[in-house]
Amino acid sequence: MNRGTVDHAPVYPREVVRRALELSSSSIILVHNHPSGDPTPSAADVEMTRHVVEAGRPLRVAVHDHLVVGREGVASLKSLGLF
């Protein structure tokens, strides 16, 4: 949905949920990459995920997971217990 710079990509929870509603989705999986190659979620990744979860809750749009992709693998915020 969005493009960023080397170290930042703006994500607006309302826009994420709006797009899910446009597609009649009842759930979503968030995915983004870390150009550094390290898939470890940042504090900003965790915070943004929590904001999207909160935005989707009253509209019954569930977030199943948020995956961070890097050369060194893929990290699942759900599996890591981060939301």
N, C-alpha and C positions, 0 to 999 in steps of 0.2 A: 504494500500500500504506500510505501514511502521510501525515499532514498535519503541517505545522510552523508556525512563527511567521514573522514578516517576515524574520528573519535566521538561522533555524536550523530544520532538520528532522532529527530523530533517525532514523538508518537502521542497522539491525542486520543485518550480512551473513548471519548464520545464518537470520534470518527471510526474507530475500530468497531464499536458496537453498532453504529449506524450502518456500516457496510454489511455486517452480519444480518441485520434486520432486512436490508435491501435484498439479500440473497435468501431470505426466509430460513436462516440458520438458527438452530436451537443451541448449537455449541460451536466453539472454535478452538483451533490450536494455533498458538502464536509461534512464529519461527523467525529468527534473524541470525546473521552471521557476525563473527568477530574477525575482522581482517588481520588481527594480530596472530591468529591461529589458535589461541587459547580459548577453549569454549567455556571457561569458568564464568558463570553469571556475575555481573557486577551488581553493586548495591542499587544502581539506577535501573537495571534490568528487573530486579526483584520488586522495587517500588512501583515501576510502571505496570508490571504484571498485576500487582495487588489493586492498582487503580482500575485496570480493565475489568478485573473480576468484580469489583464493587460497582462499576458502571453497568455491567451486564446483569447483575443479580436481579434488580427489580423488573427487568424486561425478560427474564428467564432465558438469557443467553449465557450458557456456561462456558468457562474456559477449562478445557480438558488438560492442557499442558502448554508450556512455553519451552521451546527447544532453542538452544544456542549452538550454532554450528561453527566449527573451527577446523583447521588442518589436523589438529590433535584429537578430533572426535566430536561427539555431540553430547551436550549436557541437557538433562531434563530437569527443569525447576521443580516439577511435581515429584519426581523420584528423589530429588535432593531435599524434599520437605520444605521448600522455600515459599510455598503459598498454599 
